[in-house]
Amino acid sequence: MQKLDVHEVIDNARFNGFHWVVMSLCALLLIFDGYDLFIYGVVLPVIMDEWGLTPLQAGALGSYALFGMMFGALLFGTLADHIGRKKGIIICFALFSIATVANGFASTPTEFGIFRFLAGLGCGGLMPNVVALMNEYAPKKLRSTLVAIMFSGYSLGGMCSAGLGIFLLPRFGWEVMFFAAIVPLLLLPVILRYLPESVGFLVRQGRTEEARAMLQRVQPGARLPVNATLEMVDTSGHKTSLLDLFRGGRLLGTLSIWVAFFCCLLMVYALGSWLPKLMANAGYSLGSSLSFLLALNFGGMFGAILGGWLGDRFDLGKVVVAFFAVSVASISLLGFKTPMPVLYTLITIAGATVIGTQILLYAAAAQFYGLSIRSTGLGWASGIGRNGAIVGPLLGGALLGINLPLQLNFIAFAIPGVIAALAMTLFVLSSRRQTAPEQAEEMAAPLAPAQV
């Protein structure tokens, strides 16, 4: 009987309208996700004054959402491998949107923290599933680029958060920043209608007609054999578990990318939460301080696209190592007095090589894990990384609480970049050693046929 390799169909497809729809919808989801994640740094100076919070209390409050993101990534990343990525994405999207709107009604730090935790659950679960879905449908030669362009929506959301903050905060107060999250809920029917389900999930569930129709959209006009058996090497139908992330020569690679995620997210959230406050303490106005956050996220969007383009032409792991090295230098220099154009340039570079590198890490992890464990792998990497995200705001609060010089604050934020660069160097070496055995294993692995 004739066989049809699903991976081959997707890998060799030309970029078309279907890919454009998937990329656009995933980017839209991440715009709202990024808006929600950076909103705390935008409102932080205002709520610190209104509620009389110390830097340490403010850092702890900022970590509530990040605790939620950690549990959300672990829960929904694994759950989506069993219920489907589309369902997982929609649940997470609705959860963080509703919780963010509710945040605008919070009247005490405790209520604020509870709603931020719930929003974090949704945000943490959304990200790995969106990355996994885009990575699954992207043609092989454009995979890193498309994932990076899609993920630039995350930085665009952060820019929207900072831009709206500059306009809305002085006029309407911090609550309106959260009420704006009602907009994503209005777009939920569009997501339900047009976002596709994972083709790997459809094959595993035996929904072969739907899987075949999806492949026809991936390669419109292609003559797919009518009576062919659909085959996917890494969707053999076995139940996935956490231990699968360490099998098949993946132990060193998994541990290395967990360390890189931890350190990178620490830097992202330390900067995202405390950059406006640090700059305000250095004598800049609130509007100027928020414009620095705007530059940081603009850099993140630019860095993700540039890094994805470089990753498709060179080794993605090596690109990540280089980005981490540049991030250490740029962040370390932020604490020194420089002319405003130089300062904005340094912040933009820091955004490109910190936020942008976080995005590249998701792409690297998605390519490292097979399809059957991809959501699990991304979910656990993101979940472990969320511990770093939790530490970031707490670290910033602790540093401000002991009144360190501005230069030492930024040097402390840069140190995790050194550790992450070393971890990704090990990841690159591990990936090289894994390639040959993995190829042999895939050739010998039993295929999972699904009759059409």
N, C-alpha and C positions, 0 to 999 in steps of 0.2 A: 504493500500500500504506500502511496506517495506521502511524504512527510513535509511539513512546512515549519521551518525554524522561525519562531516569533522574533527572537533576537536579531536575526539576519534581516528580517523585514524592516524592523525599527531602525537598526544601525545604518542601513543603506538608503533609508528614505531621504528624499529631498525636503528641505524646509518648505512648508506650504501653509495654507490657511488654518489647518487643524493645529499645527504647532504654534501658530500665532495666537490662536484662541487660548490654548493651554497656558502659554507663557504670559499672556495678558491677564488672564484670570488669576493665575498664581501671583503675579506681580501686584495685582490689585489687592489681593488678600494680605500680602506682606506690607503694602502701604499702610493699611489700617493697623496691622500688627506693629509696625515701626512707630506709628503715631502713638499708640498706646504705651509702648515701652519707653519712649523718650519724654513722655508728658510729665513724668515726675521731676526730671531735671529742670523742666521749664517752670513748673509751679513751686519748686522747692524754696527759692528765696522768699516768696510771698507767704507760704504756709508756715515757714519758720518764724516769721514775724507775727503772723496772726495767732498762732497757737503757742508761741513762746518756746519753741523746741530748741534744745541744745544740739550741736553738731552730731553728737553720738546718737541722740534720740532720732534725729532726722535720717541718719544713716541706717538705723535699724528699721525705721518706717519704710524706707526705700527698698529694703531687702524682703519685705513681705511678698511683694509681687514676684520676686525672684525665687523665693521658696516655692511659690505656686508653680512657676515655670519649671522648676526642677521636677516636681511631682507630675506635672502635666506632660513633660517630655517622656518620662519613664512610663507613665500610664498609657497615654494615647499613641505613643510611638509603637509600643508593643501591641496594643489593642487593634490598631489599624491593619496589622498583618493578618488579623482574624476576621474583622468585620468589613474591611475594605477601606481604602484611603479616602474615598469621597465622603463616606459617612463620618469618618474620623475628623476630616477637615471641617465639615459643616457643623458638627457638634462643638468643636473648639472655637470656630468663628462666632457662633451664636453666644457661647458662654462668655468670651472675653468682651464682646460688644455690650451685652446686657450688664455685666458687672462694671464696665467702665462708665456707662451712663449712671448706674447706681452710685458710683463714686462721687458724682457731683452733688449728691444729697447728703453726704457724710458731714456730720456736725462735730465729731470728735476724732482724735487720732486713732482710737481703737476701731471705730466704724470704717474709717478710711483704710486702715490696714487690712481689715477683713475683706472689703471689696477688692482691694489691690491683689490679695492672695487669690481670690476667685478669678479675677482677670488674668492673673499669671498662669493659672491652670490651663486656660484656653490658649494663651499665647505660646506657652511652652509646648503644647501638643500640636499646634498648627504648623510650626516651622519645620520640624523634621518630615512631616507628611507631605507638605507642599514641595519641599526639595526632592523627596523620593519620587513623587509623581512626575515632576518636570524631568528629572534625570532618567526616568523610565521611558518617556516618550521622545526625548531629544535624539536626533541623529548623532551617531558616534563622533563624527568629525566636528560637530558644533556643540558637543555636550557641555563642556566647561563654560563656553561663551554664553549659551542660552540660560544655564543655571545662574550664572553671574548677572546677566541682564535682568532676569526675573527677580533675583534677590536684591537688585538695586532699588526695587520698590520699598524694601525695608528702610534704606537710607532716605528715600524720598518721603516716606512717612515721618521720619525724624525731622526732615526739613520743614514739612508742613506743620509739625508740632511747634517747632521753634518760630516759624514765620507767623503762625496764628497767635502765638504767645506774645510776640512783639506788638501785634495790633489789638488783641482782645484783653490781655491781662490788665493794662492800665484802665480800660474802659468798663469792663464787665466783671472782673474778678476771676479767681482761679476756677470756680465751679463750671463756668461755661466751656472751659477746655474739655471737660469730661462729657458734658451734654452733647458735644459735637459728635460723639461716638454713635449717636442715633442714625447717622448717615449710612454706616455699613449695613445695619439691619434692613434698611430699605432696599439694599441690593441683594439680599439673600435669595429671592426668587431667581435672579439671573445666575447666581452660583449653582443653584439646584438644577437649573435647566441646561446649562452649557458645560459645566465641569465634568470631564469624563472620569470613569472609574479606571482603576489600574487594570491593564490587560492581563498582568500576571495573576492578579486576584481572580479575574474572571475565568482564566484557564484552570486555576486550582479548584474553583467552585464548580467546574464542569459546565459553565455557562458559555459553551463554545460558539453558539450563534452570535452572541453579543461580542465575544472576543474577536471573531472573524470580521464582524461589521466594524469594530474599532480599528483593526489592521487595514481595512479597506480605506478608512479615513486617513490613516497614517500614510498610505501610499495610494492616493486616488488614481484611478485609471489602470492600476496594476491588475493583471489577471491572476488572481490567487486561485490555486487548484480547488475545485468545488468539493471533492471528496478527500481532501488531504487531512492528515492527522497533525494537530498543532503540537509542537514540541518546545519545551523550555527547559534547558539543562538544569537550572538552579531553582526550579519550582516543582520539586519531586513529590510534594504533597505531605512530607513529614512535618510534624509539629515543631515549630521553631522554639528555641529557648535561648537564654542568656549565654549558655555554654557554647553555642554555635559561634559566638563572636570570637572565641579563643581557639577554635579548632581550625584545622587546615592550614597551619602556619601563620595564623592571624594574631597570636598572643602578643608579640612585641608591637605589631602595628596598632592593635586595639588600645594597648596601654599608652603608647606614645601619643596617639591622637586624642585620648582622654586628657592627658596632661596639657596638650596644646589647646584644646577647647577650654579647659579650666583657666589657663593663664590668659588666653585671648579675651574671654568673656569678663574676666576680672578687669582687664584694661578698658574694655568697652563701657562697662557700667560704672567704673570709677570715674572715667571722663564724662560719660553721659549724665551722671547724677551730680557731679561736683564742679565741672568746668565753669558753668555760669556763676556759681557761688565763689569759687576761687578768684575768678576775674573781677567780680564785684568787690571782694575784699582787697584786691590789688588796686582798686580805685576807679574801675570802669563802671559806667552806668548800667542799669538793668537791661536797657535796650541793646547796648553794646555787648554785654555779657551773653545775651540770647543770640546775638548775631554770630558769636563765636561757635555756639552750638549748631547754628545753621551751616557754617563753614565746615565743621567737623563732619556733618552728615553729607554735605555735598562731596567732600573728599571720599567718604565711604562709597557713594554711588559711583564716582569716577574710578576708584581703586578696584571695586568689584568687577567692573566691565573690563578695565585694563588687565587685571589679573586673570580673568577668564579667557581673554584673548591670548595672553601669554601662555596660559595653561594648556590650550589646545595646540600650541606650537612647540612648547618645550615641556619638560616634566613639571606637572602641577605641584608636586611636593617641593621641588627646588624653588619654584616661584614663591611658595608660601614661606620658606626659610628666608629668602631674600627680603620679602615684605616685613617679616618680623624684625630683621636687622635694621631696616630703615625706620621702623616704628620706634625702636629703642632710641635712636639718635634724635628723631623729631620731637618725641615727648620730653626727653631730657632737656632739650633746648627751650621748651615753652616757659620755664620759670625765669628765664633771663630777660632783662629789659632789651627790647628790640623795636625798631620802627614798626608802625602798624602794618604796612604791606608785608614785611617779613614775618610778623606774628601771624597774620591771616594765612600766609603761605605754609608756615609750620603746622598750623592747626589743620589745614586742608590735607597736608601730607600725612599727618597723624591719623586723620579720619580714613584716608585711603588705605593706610597700611595696618589699621587696627580693625575698624568696622569692615573694610574691604576684605581683610584677611579672614575675619570670622566667616564671611560668606564663602570664601575659597575653601575653608576647612570643611564646610558642609558638602561642597562639590567633591573634595578629596575623599571624604568618608563615604559618600554615595557611590563613588567609583570603586572603593576598596571592598565593599560588601556586595555579595550576590543578591539577586532580586528577592529571594525568599526571606532573607534576613535584613533587607536594607532598612525598612522602617524601624526594626528593632535596633539595628546598629546605630542609625542616626538618632533614634530616641535616647539610647543610653549615652552616646557621646554628648548629646545636647544636655541630658539630665546631669551627667557628671560635671559638664561645663557650667551648669547653673550654680554649682557650689562656688565657682569662681565669681559668678555674677553676684551672688549673695555677699561674698567677701568684699567685692569692689566698693559698694556704698559704705559698708562698715569701716573699711580701711580709710576711705576719704574722711568720714566723720571723726575717726580716731586721730588722724593726722591734723585735722583742723582744731580738734579739741586740745591738742598739746602745743598749738601755735608754732609749728615749724616754719622756717622760712619757705617762701613760695618755691624756690628752686628744689628744695629737698622733697616737697610734696610731689612734684612731677617726676623726679628721679625715682621715687618709690613706686610711682605708677608704671615706670618703664622697666623695672627689674623683671617682672613676669615675662616680658618679651624676650629676654635673654634665655630664660628657661624654656619657653615655647620654641625658640629657634633650635635649641639642642634636641628637644623632643621630636620635632619634625625632621631633623637630620636622621634620627634613628628610624622614623617612619619610612623615609625614602629608602634607607638600606634594607629595612624589613620587606618593603613592597617588592624590591628587586629579587630578594631571595624567595619570595612567595610565588612569583610569576611562573617560573618553570614548573614547580610541583602542581600549582593550581591548574595550569593548562593540561597537564597529564591527567589530573584528577577529573577534570571536566570531560575529557575524551573518554574516560573509563566509566563515568557516572551513568547510572540508568536514567533514561529520558522519561519525562512525564507526559505520555500521550493523552490527547483529548480528541475524541472522534468528532469530526464536523459532519 
